[in-house]
């Protein structure tokens, strides 16, 4: 099966899409709002990820145009809203679709990742940050709380006491601090962020079974929600589900024959 890809510079509303080898680059691109996460922007991200799934693209690098990852929520959508009108936007469903993206997704974060921008990065599988990047959850400074996972993902990623200044005080941290907390995987010069994220995505794809990687991603996500005992049950079930699959046979043969394993590069088996 041949993978169909969009033109070199395609557009999904507020997001631009292009391919670099086996990696799809999805770039938030709304100059007017500095990539604020309006409902329209979230829908654009969901649509772009949907095309990646349909096209059998094994990994996505998510970044922001013009040196800013995402400046946070679009405050214009909050001003004058009521609890009912806000919930009617069904934004949570869009966030869930991003978090449930089945393939590898690496955030390439430059400039500011604040509020929803920070939460968007935390939904990814790995984060590469520029050396001048700032992370923060400033919601309490406008009379709100994180609304897309910040209060839940920060403690899981960094620990409750590291998370408290960000969530309770709206404190910002730089990329080096985030790296020390274990939230960021790599810090590189700003100009190299996207390239470094592509490198990391390729490293995570090299030599692995994509079918196994997708199941492993599901298990990692489950570890944030399930008890240890329930998570171990799921892990055993997923392990058993891979017994007697072509990928496992190939992986075992490669080890015994002392050679690299040759797995399909898409879930459909196309090379």
Secondary structure, 3 states (H helix, E strand, C coil): CCCCCCCCCEEECCEEEEEECCEEEEEECCHHHCCCECHHHHHHHHHHHHHHHHCCCCEEEEEEHHHCCECCECHHHHCCCCHHHHHHCCHHHHHHHHHCCCCEEEEEECCEEECHHHHHHHCCCEEEEECCCEEECHHHHHCCCCCCCHHHHHHHHHCHHHHHHHHHHCCEEEHHHHHHHCCCCEEECHHHHHHHHHHHHHHHHCCCCHHHHHHHHHHHHHHCCCCHHHHHHHHHHHHHHCCCCHHHHHHHHHHHCCCCCCCCCCCCCCC
